[in-house]
Amino acid sequence: MAEQVIRKVVIAGGGTAGWCVATALGKLLGPLLDITLVESAEIGIVGVGEATIPTIRSFHRNLGIDERDFMRNCQAGIKLGISFDNWSRIGDHYFHSFGFVGKSPWLAPFHHMWLHARSLGFGGDLQEYCLELLAGEAARFYAGPDGPLSYAYHFDTALYGPYLRRHAEAAGVRRIEGRINHVDQDAETGFVTAISLESGQRIEGDLFIDCTGFRGILIEQTLKTGYEDWDHWLANNSAWACQTELYGRLNPYTSAIAHSAGWRWEIPLQHRIGNGFVYSNNHMSDDEAHATFMTQLQAKVISEPIHIRFRTGRRKKIWNKNVIAFGLASGFIEPLESTNIHLMQICAVRLAQMFPFEGIREPLVQRFNTATAREVEKIRNFVIMHYKATERDDNDYWRARRDNPVPDDLALRMQLFRETGHLYQEEDEIFRIDSWLQVLPGQRVHAEGYHHAARLTSPDKLRASLDAMRANVAETLAKLPDYETFLRQYCAAEPAA
Ligand SMILES: Cc1cc2nc3c(=O)[nH]c(=O)nc-3n(C[C@H](O)[C@H](O)[C@H](O)COP(=O)(O)OP(=O)(O)OC[C@H]3O[C@@H](n4cnc5c(N)ncnc54)[C@H](O)[C@@H]3O)c2cc1C
């Protein structure tokens, strides 16, 4: 039998990333490994990152995490998508939901049928074909085994780590409190052999997971892996964040409201709203951003605003020697479309699937790095598209977003849609055709051509089929309960401490 040489896993950092990896490895491979997580309460977590995409539900399901238990414990709310305001032009609004738009025949996606119908003068609005979009806008929701909706969550970031910690510790993960102040490396290979804490404690390991956030203590400060900057594509590099009381209707979506040098988010939870103001400090000073943010908040502020500077890009290698970086230690695409938690969870599962029991082999490392790099690039391009597809001309920030070059494959993809209506989802790509279909026209990029398959159907039949789809969506929508009523019955959290 092949010998197991990698058994001791040391996770440095206990933010969302640290506890996601700890829970995944503990639950999926626990008896085969000896897992230790080190975190420092004194340093704390970055304190943002509360919106997710639907893949979090399969992550939880595969790890045996009960939805209602999670929601109650993390003050979680539902996210059906993102409401965008002022993105293409000031005053514009659109919704990017997690749903499917219409029903596609095999030959060409649904929107080609719809585009043909529109050219004949019927077919209604594209939005009318998407249940999640309408349910989001109307704040209606239902979950359960027979629930019809594709959704994700908003949760309190200060509660999620400790919640996962309970699962991880139950699966055998050992937690050590302390501040890492030294990292030992093998003199010959450069592999990390141990981390030391201020207390003097030394923790040895075979495999180290760097979840120390922007610091990247192992992947960067120790291994000097290098960073690939994306600031020429994504200009935002700063954020202010704070919490406010709830106000008005409780919404099952994130709001992303563009301003003169970036955008602002609202993430409604059960007990409060998470707010953030993302901007480029080359176009707006930190003081001006703070002042503007404060005037735009819609409810009473209940936490001191925190300031965060970030660097958009990624580590040149996510896995380098015997260190793998997760979460902010691995890089950061700015928070628009909220994909960082997805990336750390998918990488945690990938690590469990590819775990190097018999030693760290270069082909394994390369496969892991390539698969992760591709996913990240696809997400990055989707995010860049929101800025490229703008008609805003009101200042240098927006003109540069519109006029700056974008990655070649993204430029081609946008041109392809504009000229032919064709959209596609590549392997390793998380955003489906339905996402591109909601965001591109939402940003005023419209298809000039389309596939002619719909001409094979008579206009009467096409009209009947599209009418039936819309009627079906409307009927299902009408049966959905009010979101807040549902949430309070389904998983009401205890009042916040
Ligand atoms: C403005 C902003 C908004 C974001 N919004 C979203 C979002 O909506 N959705 C999303 O998916 N992602 C979002 N992200 C990304 C998000 O922050 C991360 O996904 C998430 O919070 C995970 O962070 P982390 O665990 O990598 O780092 P951190 O939360 O910073 O955790 C780092 C951990 O390392 C520990 N540590 C650091 N140094 C030491 C040391 N010397 N010794 C011991 N321990 C140490 C810390 O104590 C902490 O436990 C956002 C990021 C930013 C900057």
The ligand as a Gaussian input file, in Angstrom:
#p B3LYP/6-31G(d) Opt

LIG

0 1
 C      -14.481000      45.538000       0.430000
 C      -14.634000      44.061000       0.305000
 C      -15.892000      43.486000       0.146000
 C      -16.028000      42.115000       0.001000
 N      -17.264000      41.565000      -0.213000
 C      -17.367000      40.247000      -0.492000
 C      -18.622000      39.646000      -0.743000
 O      -19.672000      40.280000      -0.654000
 N      -18.650000      38.338000      -1.045000
 C      -17.524000      37.577000      -1.126000
 O      -17.615000      36.417000      -1.494000
 N      -16.324000      38.092000      -0.802000
 C      -16.215000      39.400000      -0.503000
 N      -14.997000      39.938000      -0.188000
 C      -13.876000      39.078000       0.000000
 C      -13.969000      38.696000       1.493000
 O      -13.440000      39.668000       2.321000
 C      -13.392000      37.469000       1.773000
 O      -13.988000      36.579000       0.895000
 C      -13.624000      36.928000       3.185000
 O      -13.925000      37.870000       4.123000
 C      -12.479000      36.106000       3.591000
 O      -11.428000      36.777000       4.056000
 P      -10.168000      35.900000       4.495000
 O      -10.583000      34.807000       5.388000
 O       -9.393000      35.563000       3.282000
 O       -9.327000      36.997000       5.301000
 P       -9.560000      37.661000       6.745000
 O      -10.981000      37.829000       7.094000
 O       -8.710000      38.872000       6.751000
 O       -8.954000      36.602000       7.749000
 C       -7.567000      36.526000       7.980000
 C       -7.323000      35.628000       9.162000
 O       -5.921000      35.483000       9.355000
 C       -5.611000      35.767000      10.702000
 N       -4.240000      36.285000      10.780000
 C       -3.684000      37.260000      10.027000
 N       -2.406000      37.463000      10.433000
 C       -2.170000      36.595000      11.446000
 C       -1.048000      36.312000      12.284000
 N        0.097000      36.981000      12.185000
 N       -1.180000      35.348000      13.213000
 C       -2.331000      34.652000      13.352000
 N       -3.419000      34.872000      12.593000
 C       -3.330000      35.832000      11.653000
 C       -6.653000      36.779000      11.136000
 O       -6.760000      36.846000      12.521000
 C       -7.878000      36.184000      10.469000
 O       -8.371000      35.135000      11.258000
 C      -14.861000      41.302000       0.011000
 C      -13.613000      41.877000       0.229000
 C      -13.481000      43.233000       0.350000
 C      -12.119000      43.813000       0.554000

